[in-house]
Amino acid sequence: MAIIRTKHDKDYTVMSNHHLRDPSLSLKAKGLLSQMLALPDSWNYSIAGLAYINQEGAKAIRSAINELEQAGYLRRHQRRAAGKITDTEYTVYEQPLCQNAPVEKPPAGNGLQLNKDKASTDKRKGSAQANAPFPILSGDGCDWKAYEQIVKDNIEYEHLAAHSAIDRPLLDEMASIIVETVCTQGKTVRVAASEYPAELVRSRFLKLDSSHIEYAADCLRANTTGIRNMKQYLRAVLFNAPVTIQNYYAAKVSHDLAGGQE
């Protein structure tokens, strides 16, 4: 079969073929690594940013990154300032950093390294949702423990705690705010200066995932004004996250690709 090649004189990337010929990598991981190598050196990597420029969601991007990290093609380093994690630095390699080091094989079927705690909580989550989407809110109150587990599963709490740039106290506070809001017994919930039906707020908070948590943390880091009530601020950011996250990262990605990083 004939192969028609185009002339490469501009807008192309020169990279090693090593990862493309690595049989241990999934096609998804190979594609993501190729894209990361093709992005500008000044690109500020983030899972949400990579998800925005691809059709896959944040979970798929994270799984590919985990695979690349396990295979030695990527390293993540958490930056700290005054004892607090401020950012995550990604270092990408065209060839594995330690080619001779034994690499634990990922589970068959998806090429991903699964967290044992998450695997077990997924089973509990499935059990909790067997007869209803979520535990029932009754007049006797809310099943806090059940909702806490569901919320932590939804936002991939264990993964964020281990790999994200979000401080554990802030992560715990956001998880607590979500659970508290979901378990409200009132008919309305106050978000910022407005009152919303409790069912609407509860539904939106139960749809929050890890990308929304990372987005809320980004908003907090970028905020330059004084915050009088942190709890109300975080509740408002989390409530609006599903609506505003795409525009936020679209602007950020456009800024980075234009070479306008400060």
C-alpha positions in Angstrom: 0.0 0.0 0.0 1.4 3.4 -1.0 2.2 5.9 1.8 1.7 9.6 0.9 3.9 11.8 3.0 3.4 15.6 3.4 6.2 18.1 3.4 7.1 19.1 6.9 8.5 22.6 6.9 6.5 24.2 9.7 4.2 23.5 12.6 5.5 20.0 13.4 7.2 18.3 16.3 10.4 16.3 16.4 10.3 13.6 19.1 11.7 10.2 19.9 9.8 7.2 18.7 10.7 5.3 21.8 7.3 5.7 23.5 5.4 5.0 20.3 7.2 1.6 20.0 6.8 0.7 23.7 4.4 -2.3 23.8 3.8 -1.8 27.6 2.0 1.6 27.0 -1.6 1.9 26.0 -2.6 3.8 22.9 -4.2 6.5 25.1 -0.9 7.0 27.1 1.1 7.1 23.9 -1.2 9.7 22.4 -1.2 11.9 25.5 2.6 11.8 25.9 3.0 12.8 22.2 0.7 15.7 22.7 2.5 16.8 25.9 5.8 16.7 24.1 4.3 18.8 21.3 3.0 21.5 23.6 5.1 24.6 24.2 7.8 24.4 26.9 6.0 27.2 28.8 2.8 25.2 28.9 1.4 25.0 32.5 0.2 21.4 32.7 -3.0 20.6 34.5 -5.4 17.7 34.2 -8.3 20.1 33.6 -6.3 22.0 30.9 -5.4 18.8 29.1 -9.0 17.6 29.4 -10.2 20.8 27.8 -8.1 20.4 24.6 -9.2 16.7 24.3 -12.5 14.9 24.0 -11.6 12.7 27.0 -12.6 13.9 30.5 -10.4 14.6 33.5 -10.7 10.9 34.8 -9.4 9.6 31.4 -6.5 12.1 31.4 -5.6 11.3 35.0 -5.5 7.6 34.2 -3.2 8.1 31.3 -0.9 10.4 33.4 -0.8 7.7 36.1 0.2 5.1 33.5 2.9 7.3 32.1 4.2 8.1 35.6 4.2 4.4 36.5 6.2 3.6 33.3 8.8 6.3 34.0 7.8 8.8 31.3 6.5 11.4 33.6 7.3 12.7 37.1 5.2 15.0 39.3 6.8 17.2 41.9 4.8 19.2 44.4 6.2 22.7 44.9 6.0 24.2 48.4 6.2 27.7 49.8 6.1 28.4 53.6 5.4 24.7 54.2 2.4 24.6 52.0 1.9 22.9 48.6 1.5 25.7 46.0 1.6 23.8 42.6 2.5 20.6 40.9 5.4 20.5 38.4 5.2 18.0 35.6 8.5 16.7 34.0 8.0 14.8 30.8 10.6 12.4 29.3 10.9 11.1 25.8 12.3 7.8 27.2 11.6 6.2 30.6 13.6 7.8 33.4 14.6 4.4 34.8 14.4 1.9 31.9 16.1 -0.9 34.0 13.9 -0.4 37.0 11.2 -3.1 37.5 7.8 -1.7 36.8 4.7 -3.2 38.4 2.3 -4.3 35.7 -1.1 -2.5 35.8 -4.3 -4.6 36.1 -5.3 -6.3 32.9 -8.0 -4.6 30.8 -7.5 -0.9 31.4 -3.7 -0.4 31.8 -4.2 1.6 34.9 -2.8 1.4 38.5 -5.8 1.2 40.7 -5.8 2.4 44.3 -6.9 -0.4 46.6 -8.8 2.0 48.8 -10.6 3.4 45.8 -11.4 0.0 44.4 -13.0 -1.0 47.7 -14.9 2.3 48.1 -16.2 1.8 44.5 -17.8 -1.4 45.7 -19.4 0.3 48.7 -20.6 3.1 46.5 -22.3 0.6 44.2 -23.9 -1.1 47.1 -25.1 2.2 48.6 -26.7 3.1 45.3 -28.2 -0.3 44.6 -31.8 0.7 45.4 -31.6 4.5 45.0 -29.2 7.1 43.5 -28.2 8.2 46.9 -29.1 7.5 50.6 -32.5 8.8 51.4 -32.9 12.1 53.4 -35.5 11.5 56.0 -37.1 13.6 58.8 -34.7 11.9 61.2 -31.8 13.6 59.5 -29.1 12.8 56.9 -26.8 9.7 56.8 -23.7 11.8 57.0 -21.3 8.8 56.9 -22.9 7.4 53.7 -22.8 10.8 52.0 -19.3 11.5 53.1 -18.2 8.3 51.5 -20.1 9.1 48.3 -18.7 12.6 48.1 -15.1 11.4 48.6 -15.6 8.8 45.9 -17.0 11.4 43.5 -14.1 13.8 44.0 -11.5 11.0 44.2 -10.4 12.3 47.6 -7.6 9.8 48.1 -6.0 10.6 44.8 -6.3 14.4 45.3 -4.8 14.0 48.8 -1.8 12.1 47.5 -1.1 13.7 44.1 -2.7 17.1 43.8 -1.3 20.5 44.9 -4.3 21.0 47.2 -3.5 21.2 50.9 -5.1 18.5 52.9 -6.9 21.0 55.3 -8.4 22.8 52.2 -9.4 19.5 50.6 -11.0 18.4 53.9 -12.8 21.7 54.2 -14.3 21.5 50.7 -15.4 17.9 51.2 -17.0 18.9 54.5 -18.8 21.8 52.8 -20.2 19.5 50.1 -21.4 16.9 52.6 -22.9 19.6 54.9 -24.7 21.2 51.9 -26.0 17.9 50.6 -27.3 17.0 54.0 -29.1 20.3 54.6 -32.7 19.9 55.9 -33.9 23.3 54.8 -36.0 24.0 51.7 -33.5 26.5 50.4 -29.7 27.0 50.6 -28.0 30.3 50.6 -25.2 30.6 48.0 -23.4 33.9 47.9 -26.3 36.5 48.1 -29.0 34.3 46.6 -31.3 31.6 47.9 -31.7 28.4 45.8 -33.9 25.4 46.1 -32.2 22.8 48.3 -32.8 20.0 45.8 -31.1 22.0 43.0 -28.1 22.7 45.2 -27.9 19.2 46.4 -28.1 17.7 42.9 -25.3 20.0 41.7 -23.0 19.2 44.6 -23.5 15.5 44.2 -22.2 15.9 40.6 -18.9 17.5 41.6 -15.8 15.6 40.7 -12.1 16.0 41.2 -11.7 18.5 38.3 -14.2 20.8 40.1 -12.2 20.5 43.3 -9.0 21.4 41.5 -10.8 24.3 39.8 -12.0 25.7 43.2 -8.5 25.5 44.6 -7.2 27.3 41.5 -9.8 30.0 42.0 -8.7 30.4 45.6 -5.0 30.6 44.7 -5.8 33.2 42.0 -8.0 35.4 44.3 -6.2 38.6 45.3 -9.0 40.1 47.4 -9.7 39.5 51.0 -12.2 36.7 51.8 -14.4 37.5 54.8 -16.1 34.2 55.0 -14.1 31.3 53.5 -16.9 28.8 53.9 -19.4 30.9 51.9 -16.7 31.7 49.3 -15.9 28.0 48.7 -19.6 27.0 48.7 -20.2 29.6 45.9 -17.2 28.5 43.9 -18.2 24.9 44.1 -21.8 25.6 43.3 -20.8 27.6 40.2 -17.9 25.2 39.2 -19.9 23.0 36.7 -21.0 26.2 34.9 -17.9 28.3 34.9 -15.0 25.7 34.7 -15.0 25.4 30.9 -14.7 29.1 30.3 -12.1 29.5 33.0 -9.8 26.8 31.5 -10.6 27.9 27.9 -9.2 31.4 28.7 -6.2 29.9 30.6 -5.4 27.5 27.7 -5.7 30.3 25.1 -3.4 32.5 27.2 -0.8 29.7 27.6 -0.8 28.7 23.9 -0.4 32.4 22.9 2.8 32.5 25.0 1.4 35.0 27.4 2.3 33.4 30.6 3.5 35.8 33.2 
